[in-house]
Amino acid sequence: MTSAFPSTHAVNEFIEADLNYLVPNGRRPVNYAYPAPPGVPQNSGEFAAKRVRIVDGRRQAQRPTLDVSGFELVQHASQVADFSNESTIRSVYYSEVDALLRRLTGAVKVVIFDHTLRYGLQGHTEEGVREPARRVHNDQTFVSGPRRVRDHLPPEEAEQRLRGRFAIINVWRPIGHPVESSPLAMCDARSIDVQDLVSSDLVYRDKVGETYAFAYNPRHRWSYFPRIRPDEAVLLKIYDSLDDGRARLTAHTAFEDPRTAPDARPRRSIEVRSLVFF
């Protein structure tokens, strides 16, 4: 099996690219997960591009890991060939992700509660398929993380599980071909300050969730994994209830790689969101 990392350590390679950060103005950003009502912006908040250095994670001497950096690249081939079939995703791919997370984290229970398909062709009309998210964000907050447990478990079990450690982990992978455009950048959790986090509303038709936008901090250390393959997956730490110095969350975003070839294929990907109990 081909390794996700070079066999010898090389000098860290990097690129410089623009990432879209929130410009804090004291107002809480609001984002709609469905078409916003007439006259209401789909997303509020002002974002500004900041030029940052993004290191090649495959060439880092210290490989990024889930509990240290907040993200990790792993080998993981899927038996699913057609990710356009919703029932196959739920019956086959969810089981694969469940087994992966148990094996890598030692979890005793995994609850997969959501997935998102993305296609990097701007203006596409594929129903139920979103474009890559191009703003620096994290999918949950320290408030909304525990809510997810109560949303997806029976009340008595939820309260019992909340007394122990749990995490929310995303499993992200490309579909069909390696990533040639709109790659994923991830911020080392150790470089994030609590002052960088800006709570934002995510409005669904039946509820209001909460995510983090991020204010710019020149201390942020960004990485990416060039040309991630369909037999690889990225694990992202979205929330961890344990506050013992390990990564509790990270920031991530799609970005435009200045070295992208003019004929690069638009990125297709899937991310699965999971509650992981220990």
Summary of the structure (lengths in Angstrom):
residues: 278
radius of gyration: 18.1
end to end distance: 29.9
largest distance: 55.9
contacts: 839
relative contact order: 0.26
helix: 17%
strand: 35%
